[in-house]
C-alpha cells in the first residue's frame, strides 16, 4: 500500500512541477497571444491533479494508511495527516457548489478589474457579497468545535490561528502603534534623495550581487522579472524568484529582491529527508512571510546590514556616492501614512492589514455587508492610518484578494511580521546579529534559520516551530517592542 501511495504522490508532484513551470512561464515570458493556449494546459493539468487527489482510490489509500500508523515513519505520518485534513475539507463541500464558487471568483475578479479602472465599486459589490456568502457557507460545512465561523476560515491559511488570538494581536497594535505613528507624523520627515534615475541594467547587476551576498544559491535558483514579484519552488534545487525594477526608484527593486530572496532561501534550505514528499516546501503563509519580511525589514532595513555592504553599492547606484549611511538609513525607514498597502512602510503596514481584518471578520459575522464598504473603509483608514482615500480604487478596491475569492488571507501578512520579530528576539540572544551583518557574514544567519526553521518544511506546523524556536506561541509584545525601539531611535522620540 505504501508503495502505491508513494507512486501517487510522485505523480501528483510531477504535475505540480509542470504547473509551476507553466506559471513561471506565464508570469515571466509567455508572449501575449500565447497566454490563452498555456492557460488551457494549466486548466487541464489542474483538473488532472484534482482528480488524483479526490479519487476514491487515493482516499481509500490514505484511510487505510491512517488506520495502520505502525507501518509509517514520522514523515509519512505527517503526510497522511496533512492529506486527510485536506480531503476532509474538500469532502464536506458539494462539488457543484465549489464549481459555482470557482466560476464566481473568476467573474468577480474580471469585474473588479473593470471597477477599479473606472472607479466604480457598485459594479461588483453584489458579486463580492456572494463571494463572502460562499466562504461563510463552506466554513459552516467544515465547522467542528470552533468558537467562531471566522476561525474555520483562518484555519485554511494558518492552522490553529483563532479570532481570539488575532483580536488580542490587533488590539495591542492599535493601542501601541497608532499613537506611535501620531508622534512620528508630528516630527516630520527628511526630504527624499534616493529616488533618482538609475539605469535598470546597473540595478540588475547590483541585485545579483545582493542575492549572492544574502546567501541565495544561484546554482539552484534563478531571478527574473515580473509585474508582481513572487517566489516559486519547483524543487529545492530549482527555486525561482522574480523582482521588479523601476528606473526612478532603484530601492523599490532592491527591497523586492531582498523580500523574495527571503522566501527563496527558505525553499532552498528544506531538509533533504523531505525530498519527494508533500512536505518538501515552506510551511504556512504566515511563516513564509515571516522569512521574507525578516530579510526585507529586520535585516534589509537595518543600519548594520548596509554598513557591511555600503561601499560596494555606489558602484551600481551612484546616488549613494553623495549620501551618507545615516541619511540613507533614515530614508529607507521613512514612515508616512499612505493609502496603498503594498507601498506602505514597515510601521504602517500592519495597520493596513488591521483595516482588512476587521472588515472581513465583520462580514463573516454578518455584522456588515459589502453594501457600504467604501465608507467603512474610509472611516477605518482615517482612524488607524490617518489618511482616507478620495477614490475607492485607492481604497476598498485596491487589492484583488476578496474579488478572487480569498477571505481570511490578509492576517497572514501581519502575522509574518510579528513572527519575524519574535524569531529575531531569540536569534539576538544566540548570535551577535549586528556583528555578523557588519562583517558581511550573512551565511551565519542563513544557517541559523535553516537549522531552526527552514529544514522542517511542512513537517512542523507554524505554531510548533514558533514555540520551539522562541519558547512561546505568538506574542505581539516582541513585534511592538521591536517597532517602538527602532522607530523611537530613528525619530528621536522618548517613549
Ligand atoms: Zn512575500
Boltz pocket constraint, residues with backbone or C-beta under 6 A from the ligand:
constraints:
  - pocket:
      binder: B
      contacts: [[A, 259], [A, 263], [A, 288], [A, 289], [A, 292]]
      max_distance: 6.0
